[in-house]
Amino acid sequence: MFSRLGIRGRILAVVALPILFLIAAVGFLTYQSVVTYQDASTSEQIIEIGDIGQDLAVAVAQERYIASMVSTTYNANRDRMGVAQGEIDDYLVQLRDAGADDVADAVEAQLATLSDARSLDIVRSDEAGQLPAYPTEQEIGEAGAAYGAAAEAIAGVAASAPAAAQPLVLGIAQAVGVEAEAMVRSLGVSGAYAAAFPDAIVETDTQRTAVLEAVAGLPDNDTTARAQSAVATVSAQIANIEIARAQAAALFPDTFNIAEYYDSALTAMASAQEDLALV
């Protein structure tokens, strides 16, 4: 190969070939280093997405709890109020059937003082997705005090009633107490959850945006395609919880249906975390 070269050319050729090989080797190693760096950078991005995804899962779970409790505490306790009022009516019928009309009249006079307390309720919004207006703490407190005074007065009626009528009257006083507790929970406790609901929604939406922005920063390649697909599925499921939010704001009685939308999102997030771990 070197026969046609002069002595100087042969020397240069002998020296140049190793140098060219070295240059090629350095170029290949440099390329490998760049690829390795890019892979490492992508891995760090995916790990960060996983961390943000965990924050998103916590936010969705918290919102799920609040959304369910807004509806549950209202509807369940309104039902309890209805049951208690039914028991009171039954006791009154028994009193009259027993000939204790005077006692029944005295009890009904005290129950009449609960007219305003029993009518205290939320004011629903005509706008879809808007929470109802709840009574103030003062209004709820005043209603609770009215219930307490009525229960005490009815217990006083029992003290002067014939022996046969006393258990019935005391049953009414106890039922009034149950109704009072249910009223407070339906308005006070549900109202507290309703007050926390908007902030929970903001937190979920903030975390969702953070995940989407992090995914948008990933390079498009086979390595990241799985992560992008998993996050897209999660995002779609979270978009569906808008239905649950509207139902919770309307105090939809079927809390299982509300929770199902959130559970679908949480299930998708758990699956996405597994996919991210495999990337």
LODOVEX-941996 format. One line per field, with one value per residue (C-alpha): residue number from 1; residue in one letter; z, y, x. Coordinates in nm, 3 decimals. Layout:
BEGIN
seq: c(NUM, ...)
type: c(a, ...)
w: c(Z, ...)
v: c(Y, ...)
u: c(X, ...)
***
This chain:
BEGIN
seq: c(1, 2, 3, 4, 5, 6, 7, 8, 9, 10, 11, 12, 13, 14, 15, 16, 17, 18, 19, 20, 21, 22, 23, 24, 25, 26, 27, 28, 29, 30, 31, 32, 33, 34, 35, 36, 37, 38, 39, 40, 41, 42, 43, 44, 45, 46, 47, 48, 49, 50, 51, 52, 53, 54, 55, 56, 57, 58, 59, 60, 61, 62, 63, 64, 65, 66, 67, 68, 69, 70, 71, 72, 73, 74, 75, 76, 77, 78, 79, 80, 81, 82, 83, 84, 85, 86, 87, 88, 89, 90, 91, 92, 93, 94, 95, 96, 97, 98, 99, 100, 101, 102, 103, 104, 105, 106, 107, 108, 109, 110, 111, 112, 113, 114, 115, 116, 117, 118, 119, 120, 121, 122, 123, 124, 125, 126, 127, 128, 129, 130, 131, 132, 133, 134, 135, 136, 137, 138, 139, 140, 141, 142, 143, 144, 145, 146, 147, 148, 149, 150, 151, 152, 153, 154, 155, 156, 157, 158, 159, 160, 161, 162, 163, 164, 165, 166, 167, 168, 169, 170, 171, 172, 173, 174, 175, 176, 177, 178, 179, 180, 181, 182, 183, 184, 185, 186, 187, 188, 189, 190, 191, 192, 193, 194, 195, 196, 197, 198, 199, 200, 201, 202, 203, 204, 205, 206, 207, 208, 209, 210, 211, 212, 213, 214, 215, 216, 217, 218, 219, 220, 221, 222, 223, 224, 225, 226, 227, 228, 229, 230, 231, 232, 233, 234, 235, 236, 237, 238, 239, 240, 241, 242, 243, 244, 245, 246, 247, 248, 249, 250, 251, 252, 253, 254, 255, 256, 257, 258, 259, 260, 261, 262, 263, 264, 265, 266, 267, 268, 269, 270, 271, 272, 273, 274, 275, 276, 277, 278, 279)
type: c(m, f, s, r, l, g, i, r, g, r, i, l, a, v, v, a, l, p, i, l, f, l, i, a, a, v, g, f, l, t, y, q, s, v, v, t, y, q, d, a, s, t, s, e, q, i, i, e, i, g, d, i, g, q, d, l, a, v, a, v, a, q, e, r, y, i, a, s, m, v, s, t, t, y, n, a, n, r, d, r, m, g, v, a, q, g, e, i, d, d, y, l, v, q, l, r, d, a, g, a, d, d, v, a, d, a, v, e, a, q, l, a, t, l, s, d, a, r, s, l, d, i, v, r, s, d, e, a, g, q, l, p, a, y, p, t, e, q, e, i, g, e, a, g, a, a, y, g, a, a, a, e, a, i, a, g, v, a, a, s, a, p, a, a, a, q, p, l, v, l, g, i, a, q, a, v, g, v, e, a, e, a, m, v, r, s, l, g, v, s, g, a, y, a, a, a, f, p, d, a, i, v, e, t, d, t, q, r, t, a, v, l, e, a, v, a, g, l, p, d, n, d, t, t, a, r, a, q, s, a, v, a, t, v, s, a, q, i, a, n, i, e, i, a, r, a, q, a, a, a, l, f, p, d, t, f, n, i, a, e, y, y, d, s, a, l, t, a, m, a, s, a, q, e, d, l, a, l, v)
w: c(0.000, 0.082, -0.208, -0.422, -0.136, -0.065, 0.263, 0.398, 0.277, 0.433, 0.766, 0.750, 0.657, 0.943, 1.184, 1.031, 1.037, 1.418, 1.449, 1.216, 1.409, 1.734, 1.592, 1.485, 1.825, 2.005, 1.781, 1.856, 2.231, 2.218, 2.041, 2.300, 2.578, 2.428, 2.395, 2.752, 2.877, 2.689, 2.829, 3.180, 3.136, 3.008, 3.302, 3.542, 3.370, 3.396, 3.763, 3.817, 3.637, 3.866, 4.172, 4.045, 3.961, 4.323, 4.429, 4.174, 4.316, 4.667, 4.541, 4.358, 4.660, 4.885, 4.642, 4.619, 4.996, 5.019, 4.722, 4.872, 5.217, 5.090, 4.954, 5.214, 5.523, 5.377, 5.234, 5.502, 5.783, 5.606, 5.589, 5.961, 6.024, 5.830, 6.027, 6.358, 6.256, 6.159, 6.503, 6.666, 6.462, 6.561, 6.929, 6.901, 6.742, 7.026, 7.283, 7.128, 7.091, 7.462, 7.538, 7.640, 7.416, 7.664, 7.675, 7.296, 7.267, 7.508, 7.310, 6.979, 7.121, 7.185, 6.844, 6.686, 6.813, 6.576, 6.261, 6.170, 6.274, 6.066, 5.760, 5.776, 5.472, 5.187, 4.891, 4.571, 4.280, 3.939, 3.779, 3.704, 3.899, 4.165, 4.529, 4.721, 4.976, 5.332, 5.639, 5.857, 6.174, 6.373, 6.200, 6.257, 6.620, 6.677, 6.521, 6.741, 7.049, 6.949, 6.925, 7.263, 7.428, 7.272, 7.382, 7.736, 7.747, 7.613, 7.879, 8.129, 7.988, 8.050, 8.417, 8.474, 8.232, 8.339, 8.394, 8.081, 7.865, 8.003, 7.792, 7.478, 7.563, 7.655, 7.324, 7.151, 7.343, 7.244, 6.878, 6.884, 7.004, 6.719, 6.470, 6.608, 6.572, 6.216, 6.129, 6.253, 6.062, 5.741, 5.735, 5.951, 5.865, 5.501, 5.477, 5.607, 5.339, 5.077, 5.182, 5.132, 4.797, 4.567, 4.706, 4.657, 4.294, 4.240, 4.390, 4.162, 3.854, 3.951, 3.991, 3.667, 3.480, 3.635, 3.511, 3.160, 3.143, 3.257, 2.994, 2.725, 2.799, 2.713, 2.381, 2.133, 2.105, 2.170, 2.530, 2.623, 2.414, 2.688, 2.950, 2.728, 2.656, 3.026, 3.126, 2.843, 2.980, 3.330, 3.202, 3.021, 3.335, 3.541, 3.283, 3.348, 3.715, 3.604, 3.605, 3.965, 4.062, 3.920, 4.100, 4.430, 4.393, 4.335, 4.645, 4.426, 4.665, 4.491, 4.640, 4.499, 4.152, 4.251, 4.394, 4.086, 3.865, 4.108, 4.151, 3.775, 3.774, 4.070, 3.906, 3.587, 3.792, 3.966, 3.624, 3.494, 3.782, 3.689, 3.326, 3.425, 3.637, 3.328, 3.103)
v: c(0.000, 0.230, 0.112, 0.416, 0.659, 0.810, 0.769, 1.087, 0.983, 0.644, 0.798, 1.035, 0.750, 0.535, 0.822, 0.949, 0.622, 0.585, 0.952, 0.912, 0.605, 0.800, 1.088, 0.845, 0.676, 1.010, 1.111, 0.790, 0.823, 1.185, 1.081, 0.809, 1.060, 1.298, 1.018, 0.905, 1.262, 1.303, 0.973, 1.077, 1.415, 1.250, 1.010, 1.302, 1.469, 1.154, 1.113, 1.474, 1.403, 1.106, 1.326, 1.590, 1.310, 1.200, 1.553, 1.544, 1.215, 1.362, 1.666, 1.452, 1.226, 1.528, 1.682, 1.348, 1.338, 1.695, 1.657, 1.344, 1.496, 1.813, 1.600, 1.321, 1.540, 1.741, 1.467, 1.206, 1.448, 1.591, 1.233, 1.196, 1.507, 1.354, 1.030, 1.218, 1.424, 1.103, 0.957, 1.272, 1.243, 0.877, 0.961, 1.232, 0.985, 0.742, 1.014, 1.100, 0.735, 0.699, 0.987, 1.225, 1.506, 1.777, 1.643, 1.618, 1.977, 2.099, 1.918, 2.055, 2.406, 2.365, 2.209, 2.513, 2.724, 2.529, 2.664, 2.893, 2.645, 2.368, 2.590, 2.694, 2.546, 2.607, 2.827, 2.647, 2.833, 2.848, 2.840, 2.493, 2.403, 2.669, 2.570, 2.666, 2.945, 2.816, 2.983, 3.174, 3.028, 3.267, 3.148, 2.786, 2.862, 3.035, 2.742, 2.501, 2.706, 2.695, 2.317, 2.297, 2.516, 2.312, 1.981, 2.111, 2.243, 1.912, 1.723, 1.953, 1.853, 1.490, 1.563, 1.669, 1.418, 1.097, 0.807, 0.624, 0.930, 1.016, 0.769, 0.897, 1.260, 1.184, 1.002, 1.321, 1.527, 1.286, 1.292, 1.673, 1.648, 1.410, 1.642, 1.935, 1.752, 1.650, 2.009, 2.139, 1.876, 1.921, 2.294, 2.357, 2.058, 2.039, 2.414, 2.379, 2.122, 2.341, 2.632, 2.415, 2.274, 2.564, 2.561, 2.184, 2.227, 2.494, 2.267, 1.978, 2.197, 2.352, 2.014, 1.888, 2.189, 2.126, 1.765, 1.866, 2.136, 1.888, 1.635, 1.905, 1.951, 1.590, 1.514, 1.314, 0.967, 0.604, 0.635, 0.912, 0.801, 0.570, 0.843, 1.090, 0.840, 0.757, 1.123, 1.195, 0.921, 1.068, 1.416, 1.291, 1.117, 1.430, 1.631, 1.395, 1.492, 1.817, 1.610, 1.506, 1.866, 1.980, 1.698, 1.780, 2.149, 2.050, 1.826, 1.527, 1.253, 0.966, 1.014, 0.679, 0.823, 1.132, 0.923, 0.699, 0.981, 1.057, 0.687, 0.648, 0.932, 0.787, 0.443, 0.599, 0.780, 0.460, 0.295, 0.595, 0.574, 0.211, 0.311, 0.589, 0.346, 0.127, 0.407)
u: c(0.000, 0.288, 0.515, 0.447, 0.511, 0.842, 1.017, 0.865, 0.519, 0.556, 0.646, 0.350, 0.116, 0.233, 0.187, -0.143, -0.337, -0.330, -0.420, -0.717, -0.827, -0.792, -0.997, -1.271, -1.267, -1.290, -1.579, -1.766, -1.706, -1.818, -2.139, -2.199, -2.141, -2.396, -2.652, -2.580, -2.617, -2.945, -3.076, -2.975, -3.141, -3.459, -3.457, -3.432, -3.727, -3.936, -3.848, -3.956, -4.284, -4.337, -4.283, -4.525, -4.768, -4.764, -4.854, -5.136, -5.263, -5.269, -5.461, -5.718, -5.765, -5.817, -6.065, -6.248, -6.291, -6.416, -6.652, -6.804, -6.839, -7.008, -7.290, -7.289, -7.304, -7.589, -7.809, -7.753, -7.833, -8.137, -8.259, -8.192, -8.399, -8.686, -8.662, -8.660, -8.964, -9.143, -9.071, -9.209, -9.528, -9.564, -9.524, -9.789, -10.033, -9.968, -10.031, -10.368, -10.458, -10.390, -10.627, -10.347, -10.466, -10.368, -10.014, -10.000, -10.124, -9.856, -9.585, -9.712, -9.706, -9.333, -9.274, -9.440, -9.149, -8.923, -9.088, -8.799, -8.530, -8.682, -8.710, -8.344, -8.172, -7.930, -8.020, -7.934, -7.776, -7.939, -7.595, -7.457, -7.146, -7.199, -7.220, -7.533, -7.538, -7.528, -7.675, -7.430, -7.282, -7.498, -7.815, -7.722, -7.640, -7.971, -8.157, -7.965, -8.055, -8.423, -8.406, -8.238, -8.502, -8.785, -8.633, -8.592, -8.949, -9.086, -8.892, -9.063, -9.402, -9.308, -9.243, -9.606, -9.764, -9.942, -9.703, -9.819, -9.752, -9.409, -9.204, -9.373, -9.304, -8.943, -8.910, -9.023, -8.768, -8.495, -8.603, -8.592, -8.232, -8.145, -8.311, -8.113, -7.783, -7.868, -7.960, -7.626, -7.433, -7.633, -7.564, -7.258, -7.040, -7.147, -7.093, -6.737, -6.658, -6.825, -6.603, -6.292, -6.404, -6.295, -5.940, -5.922, -6.024, -5.758, -5.490, -5.586, -5.587, -5.252, -5.087, -5.241, -5.100, -4.757, -4.759, -4.865, -4.596, -4.331, -4.439, -4.436, -4.066, -3.980, -3.811, -4.017, -3.865, -3.943, -3.823, -4.064, -4.362, -4.486, -4.463, -4.645, -4.922, -4.966, -4.991, -5.236, -5.462, -5.441, -5.518, -5.828, -5.954, -5.900, -6.094, -6.385, -6.401, -6.563, -6.882, -6.821, -6.748, -7.080, -7.262, -7.092, -7.178, -7.540, -7.523, -7.604, -7.723, -7.541, -7.195, -7.079, -7.125, -6.926, -6.645, -6.633, -6.506, -6.225, -6.144, -6.107, -5.854, -5.665, -5.655, -5.516, -5.252, -5.144, -5.107, -4.914, -4.669, -4.602, -4.546, -4.309, -4.108, -4.057, -3.939)
***
